[in-house]
Amino acid sequence: MKIMVAKMYYIDGLSQEQIAKRIHLSRPSVSRLLQSCIKEGIVQIRIDDVSSLGKELGKKIVDTFGIKKAIVVSSSHSVDADKEKVGQAAAEYVESLLFPKVQIGIAWGTTIHSVIKNIKPNGLVKADVIQLLGGVGNKTNDTDANMMALSLAKALGGDSYLLQAPFMVQSKVLRDLLMEEPHIKSHFNKMKSVDLAIVGLGSTKPELSAQFRSGHINIEDSEKIISEGAVGDICGSYIDINGLQCHTSLNEKMIAISLDSLKRIPNVIGVVAGEQKADIIVGALRGRYIDVLITDESAAQSVLEYNR
């Protein structure tokens, strides 16, 4: 009954009064049925936040950089609000790609946290989630990689594969030793089965850097990275404006998927908000590390201007 009423109202365009006459119920009863459809998830209402400007900017980015798709949402009054909008759009896009037993790789960051919290539960998919880089000691929304992987796997009815190692260690020697541990080796082999990955684009600017907030780098590290030509990082690996990897000493201490391995994933979705990140977005697009970009209008406009 509820599905029939929902179809008559939302698809056929009948009024509640017309539906009431057809199925021999009162109009208030029809109204209650429709409200119940929304509460139970039979009817899901989404607001398309992509304007004509966003569609135009998305097309220009696709044409300019040759990626598969660019989704550009309207910009808001703050970067936090933009991250939420980008997260909502990315969640909807990821949901459209899901299929049974899909293998999803995730990094960490505030925008990815927004994506995960906006994913609607779907236990039928049975999607496995594989962590692409190590976690950190302090538990914050944008750096608790383990918790994000667990949350996404729970929503999608699958298993979570956690990288039980820190994102950054004290030395290259220690990093190399840990990479030989059987469970870590096994996890990196599991990364090879990833069908789609959701990654953020990190900035070298301390005020925008998750690595800085988590305590992995300090001001001196940031200044040194910038002086070496880095504009930001993808899954911990720093790149320059042309997408070339910057071989900093920090990279040698990180436990994370390599850029080469990232490129082998069939569909990499980059989620990022804010015009302040135009340089790392350009670097990621020029380096062809991402197949899909989901961002906001201000960032998209800055990317096209920066590229010119």
C-alpha positions as CSV (number, residue, x, y, z in Angstrom):
1,M,0.0,0.0,0.0
2,K,2.7,2.5,1.0
3,I,4.8,1.9,-2.2
4,M,1.7,2.3,-4.3
5,V,0.7,5.5,-2.7
6,A,4.3,6.9,-3.0
7,K,4.4,6.1,-6.7
8,M,1.0,7.8,-7.3
9,Y,2.1,10.9,-5.5
10,Y,5.8,11.3,-6.4
11,I,5.9,9.7,-9.9
12,D,2.3,10.0,-11.3
13,G,1.9,13.5,-9.8
14,L,-1.6,12.9,-8.3
15,S,-2.7,15.0,-5.4
16,Q,-3.4,13.5,-2.0
17,E,-7.1,14.2,-2.6
18,Q,-7.1,12.3,-5.9
19,I,-5.2,9.4,-4.3
20,A,-7.7,9.2,-1.4
21,K,-10.6,8.9,-3.8
22,R,-8.8,6.2,-5.8
23,I,-8.0,3.9,-2.9
24,H,-11.0,4.8,-0.8
25,L,-9.2,6.4,2.2
26,S,-9.4,9.8,3.8
27,R,-6.9,12.5,2.7
28,P,-5.3,12.6,6.2
29,S,-4.7,8.9,6.0
30,V,-2.9,9.3,2.6
31,S,-0.8,12.1,4.2
32,R,0.2,9.8,7.1
33,L,1.1,7.1,4.6
34,L,3.4,9.5,2.7
35,Q,5.0,10.7,5.9
36,S,5.6,7.1,6.9
37,C,7.2,6.4,3.5
38,I,9.8,9.1,4.2
39,K,10.5,7.9,7.8
40,E,11.0,4.3,6.7
41,G,13.2,5.2,3.8
42,I,10.8,4.0,1.1
43,V,11.0,7.5,-0.3
44,Q,14.4,9.3,-0.2
45,I,14.5,13.0,-0.9
46,R,17.7,14.5,-2.1
47,I,18.4,18.1,-3.0
48,D,20.5,18.6,-6.1
49,D,23.1,21.1,-5.1
50,V,24.8,21.3,-8.4
51,S,23.8,24.6,-10.2
52,S,24.2,25.4,-13.9
53,L,27.5,27.1,-13.0
54,G,28.6,23.9,-11.2
55,K,27.8,21.8,-14.2
56,E,29.6,24.2,-16.5
57,L,32.7,24.2,-14.2
58,G,32.6,20.4,-14.0
59,K,32.5,20.0,-17.7
60,K,35.5,22.4,-18.1
61,I,37.5,20.4,-15.6
62,V,36.7,17.1,-17.4
63,D,37.7,18.7,-20.8
64,T,40.8,20.3,-19.4
65,F,42.3,17.4,-17.4
66,G,40.7,14.4,-19.1
67,I,39.2,12.8,-16.0
68,K,36.1,10.7,-16.0
69,K,33.8,13.0,-14.0
70,A,33.8,16.2,-12.0
71,I,30.9,17.0,-9.6
72,V,30.9,20.7,-8.5
73,V,28.5,21.7,-5.7
74,S,27.6,25.3,-4.8
75,S,29.9,27.1,-2.4
76,S,28.8,28.2,1.1
77,H,29.7,30.8,3.7
78,S,32.5,28.6,5.1
79,V,34.9,25.9,4.3
80,D,33.3,23.6,6.9
81,A,29.9,24.0,5.2
82,D,31.5,23.3,1.8
83,K,33.1,20.1,3.2
84,E,29.7,19.0,4.3
85,K,28.2,19.7,0.9
86,V,31.0,17.9,-0.9
87,G,30.7,15.0,1.5
88,Q,27.0,14.7,0.8
89,A,27.5,14.8,-3.0
90,A,30.4,12.3,-2.8
91,A,28.2,9.9,-0.6
92,E,25.5,10.0,-3.2
93,Y,28.0,9.3,-6.0
94,V,29.6,6.5,-4.2
95,E,26.2,4.9,-3.5
96,S,25.5,5.0,-7.2
97,L,28.7,2.9,-7.8
98,L,28.1,0.2,-5.2
99,F,27.7,-3.4,-6.2
100,P,27.8,-6.7,-4.1
101,K,31.2,-7.5,-2.7
102,V,32.7,-4.2,-4.0
103,Q,36.1,-3.5,-2.4
104,I,36.4,0.2,-1.2
105,G,39.7,1.8,-0.2
106,I,39.6,4.9,2.1
107,A,42.2,7.4,3.4
108,W,41.4,9.9,6.1
109,G,40.6,13.6,6.5
110,T,37.7,15.9,7.4
111,T,36.0,15.8,4.0
112,I,36.2,11.9,3.9
113,H,34.7,11.9,7.3
114,S,31.8,13.9,5.9
115,V,31.4,11.4,3.0
116,I,31.2,8.4,5.4
117,K,28.7,10.0,7.8
118,N,26.4,10.7,4.8
119,I,26.5,7.2,3.3
120,K,23.1,5.6,3.7
121,P,23.2,2.1,5.3
122,N,22.9,-0.7,2.7
123,G,23.5,-4.1,4.2
124,L,22.7,-5.8,0.8
125,V,25.9,-4.6,-0.8
126,K,28.3,-6.4,1.6
127,A,31.1,-4.0,0.7
128,D,34.5,-4.5,2.2
129,V,36.5,-1.5,3.3
130,I,40.3,-1.4,3.1
131,Q,42.3,1.3,4.9
132,L,44.9,2.8,2.6
133,L,47.2,4.4,5.2
134,G,48.1,3.9,8.8
135,G,46.3,5.5,11.7
136,V,47.4,8.0,14.4
137,G,47.5,8.1,18.1
138,N,45.1,10.9,18.8
139,K,41.5,10.2,18.0
140,T,39.9,13.0,16.0
141,N,37.2,12.9,13.3
142,D,39.7,13.5,10.5
143,T,42.6,11.3,11.6
144,D,40.9,8.2,13.2
145,A,41.3,6.1,10.1
146,N,40.4,2.9,11.9
147,M,37.1,4.3,13.1
148,M,36.2,5.6,9.7
149,A,36.9,2.2,8.0
150,L,34.8,0.5,10.7
151,S,31.9,2.9,10.3
152,L,31.8,2.6,6.5
153,A,32.0,-1.2,6.5
154,K,29.2,-1.4,9.1
155,A,27.0,0.9,7.0
156,L,27.6,-1.3,3.9
157,G,27.3,-4.7,5.6
158,G,30.9,-5.7,4.9
159,D,34.2,-6.4,6.6
160,S,36.8,-3.8,7.5
161,Y,40.4,-4.4,6.9
162,L,42.4,-2.2,9.2
163,L,46.0,-1.2,8.7
164,Q,47.3,-2.0,12.2
165,A,50.3,0.3,12.0
166,P,51.0,4.0,12.6
167,F,50.8,6.4,9.7
168,M,54.3,7.7,10.4
169,V,57.2,6.3,12.4
170,Q,60.5,7.6,13.7
171,S,62.8,6.4,10.9
172,K,63.0,4.8,7.5
173,V,64.7,1.8,9.1
174,L,61.7,1.2,11.4
175,R,59.3,1.7,8.5
176,D,61.1,-0.9,6.4
177,L,61.0,-3.4,9.3
178,L,57.3,-2.9,9.9
179,M,56.6,-3.4,6.1
180,E,58.1,-6.9,6.5
181,E,55.6,-7.9,9.2
182,P,53.3,-10.6,7.8
183,H,50.0,-8.9,8.8
184,I,51.1,-5.6,7.2
185,K,52.4,-7.4,4.1
186,S,49.0,-9.1,3.8
187,H,47.2,-5.8,4.2
188,F,49.2,-4.2,1.4
189,N,48.4,-7.2,-0.8
190,K,44.7,-6.7,0.0
191,M,45.0,-3.1,-1.3
192,K,45.5,-4.6,-4.8
193,S,41.9,-5.8,-4.8
194,V,40.4,-2.3,-4.3
195,D,37.8,-1.5,-6.9
196,L,37.3,2.2,-5.9
197,A,39.1,4.5,-3.5
198,I,37.9,7.6,-1.7
199,V,40.8,10.0,-1.0
200,G,41.3,13.5,0.2
201,L,43.9,16.0,-1.0
202,G,46.1,17.4,1.8
203,S,47.7,20.8,1.9
204,T,51.2,21.8,2.9
205,K,49.7,24.9,4.6
206,P,49.7,24.2,8.3
207,E,46.2,25.6,8.9
208,L,44.8,23.2,6.3
209,S,46.9,20.2,7.0
210,A,45.5,17.1,8.8
211,Q,49.1,15.9,9.2
212,F,49.9,19.2,11.0
213,R,46.8,18.9,13.2
214,S,47.7,15.3,14.1
215,G,51.2,16.3,15.1
216,H,53.0,14.3,12.4
217,I,54.7,17.5,11.0
218,N,55.6,20.8,12.5
219,I,56.1,24.3,11.2
220,E,59.7,23.5,10.2
221,D,58.6,20.4,8.4
222,S,56.0,22.3,6.5
223,E,58.4,25.1,5.5
224,K,60.9,22.5,4.3
225,I,58.3,20.6,2.3
226,I,57.1,23.8,0.6
227,S,60.7,24.8,-0.2
228,E,61.1,21.5,-2.0
229,G,58.3,22.3,-4.3
230,A,55.4,20.3,-2.7
231,V,51.9,21.7,-3.0
232,G,50.2,18.9,-1.0
233,D,49.8,15.2,-0.5
234,I,47.7,12.3,-1.6
235,C,47.6,9.5,0.9
236,G,50.7,10.9,2.5
237,S,52.8,11.2,-0.6
238,Y,53.8,14.8,-1.5
239,I,53.5,16.0,-5.0
240,D,54.4,19.3,-6.9
241,I,52.2,21.4,-9.0
242,N,52.8,19.2,-12.1
243,G,51.9,16.0,-10.2
244,L,55.5,14.7,-9.8
245,Q,56.3,13.1,-6.5
246,C,58.5,15.0,-4.1
247,H,60.8,12.6,-2.5
248,T,61.0,14.1,1.0
249,S,62.5,12.4,4.0
250,L,59.0,12.3,5.5
251,N,57.8,10.0,2.7
252,E,60.4,7.4,3.8
253,K,58.7,7.2,7.3
254,M,55.1,6.8,6.2
255,I,53.2,3.5,6.1
256,A,50.7,4.1,3.3
257,I,49.7,3.1,-0.2
258,S,52.2,4.4,-2.8
259,L,51.2,6.7,-5.7
260,D,52.0,4.0,-8.2
261,S,49.7,1.6,-6.4
262,L,47.0,4.3,-6.1
263,K,47.1,4.7,-9.9
264,R,46.4,1.1,-10.4
265,I,43.0,1.3,-8.6
266,P,40.3,1.4,-11.3
267,N,38.4,4.4,-9.9
268,V,39.9,6.9,-7.5
269,I,37.5,9.6,-6.2
270,G,39.1,12.8,-4.9
271,V,37.0,14.8,-2.4
272,V,38.2,18.3,-1.5
273,A,36.7,21.6,-0.6
274,G,38.0,25.2,-0.6
275,E,39.8,27.5,-3.0
276,Q,42.9,27.4,-0.8
277,K,43.5,23.9,-2.1
278,A,43.5,24.8,-5.7
279,D,47.3,24.0,-6.1
280,I,47.1,20.4,-4.7
281,I,43.9,19.8,-6.8
282,V,45.8,21.0,-10.0
283,G,48.8,18.8,-9.0
284,A,46.5,15.7,-8.5
285,L,44.7,16.3,-11.8
286,R,47.9,16.8,-13.8
287,G,49.5,13.8,-12.2
288,R,46.3,11.7,-13.1
289,Y,46.0,10.4,-9.6
290,I,42.3,10.8,-9.4
291,D,39.6,9.7,-11.9
292,V,36.7,11.7,-10.4
293,L,36.8,15.1,-8.6
294,I,34.1,16.2,-6.2
295,T,34.6,19.8,-5.0
296,D,32.8,23.2,-4.7
297,E,32.4,26.1,-7.1
298,S,35.1,28.3,-5.5
299,A,37.7,25.6,-5.6
300,A,36.8,24.6,-9.2
301,Q,37.0,28.2,-10.4
302,S,40.4,28.6,-8.7
303,V,41.6,25.4,-10.2
304,L,40.8,26.5,-13.7
305,E,42.4,29.9,-13.1
306,Y,45.5,28.4,-11.5
307,N,45.9,26.0,-14.4
308,R,45.8,28.9,-16.9
